[in-house]
Amino acid sequence: MEKKTMIRRQIRETAFRILFVLNFCPADQMQDQLNLYFTDHTELEIDDLTEEEDQKAVIRLDQASWPEITAKCLGAAGHLPEIDRIIEESSEGWKLSRLTKVDLTLLRLAVYEMKFENLPSGIAINEAVELAKRYGTDKSPAFVNGVLAKIS
């Protein structure tokens, strides 16, 4: 398998994987979770997003990628109450507790990127929808797109 340094989309996907843990532990443990992840995942296998879907690539979690991943995860964890309020206000008829953990994590990451990293809404929404296609249910892409469109 070919080794590549991480690109933005892969950094986002790694942040999504780490942020998923927030569904099962307090936000103030995010730094510990990051340390565990970086220790345990010096390499991880994910779809090579520049080739055909079924190809795999080993992406190195080199130290150059850690600061951006860390900032994204700690930033989202630090703003979690505000992010969750925004999501709940925009997901009509859905309490956060009813959302799938994948959908909730994708929404949290995208809202953080739009509101606190000033990532253009179109990019944040597109990236979240792509991750929803890979990790969520059949209904996840449309749901994530709809909620984020209201937020943007």
PEURBEL-V849898 format. One record per residue. N is the residue number from 1. PSI is psi as a letter, one per 40 degrees, with the letter a starting at -180 (NA if undefined). Layout:
n->(N:N)
psi->(PSI:PSI)
This chain:
n->(1:2:3:4:5:6:7:8:9:10:11:12:13:14:15:16:17:18:19:20:21:22:23:24:25:26:27:28:29:30:31:32:33:34:35:36:37:38:39:40:41:42:43:44:45:46:47:48:49:50:51:52:53:54:55:56:57:58:59:60:61:62:63:64:65:66:67:68:69:70:71:72:73:74:75:76:77:78:79:80:81:82:83:84:85:86:87:88:89:90:91:92:93:94:95:96:97:98:99:100:101:102:103:104:105:106:107:108:109:110:111:112:113:114:115:116:117:118:119:120:121:122:123:124:125:126:127:128:129:130:131:132:133:134:135:136:137:138:139:140:141:142:143:144:145:146:147:148:149:150:151:152)
psi->(i:h:h:i:i:h:i:d:d:d:d:d:d:d:d:d:d:d:d:d:d:e:e:e:i:i:d:e:e:d:d:d:d:d:d:d:d:d:d:e:g:d:i:i:h:i:h:h:e:e:a:i:d:e:i:i:i:h:h:h:g:i:d:d:d:d:d:d:d:d:d:d:d:d:d:d:d:d:e:d:d:d:d:d:d:d:d:d:d:e:g:h:e:h:i:d:e:e:i:i:d:d:d:d:d:d:d:d:d:d:d:d:d:d:d:d:e:f:h:h:d:d:d:d:d:d:d:d:d:d:d:d:d:d:d:a:i:d:e:d:d:d:d:d:d:d:d:d:d:d:d:NA)
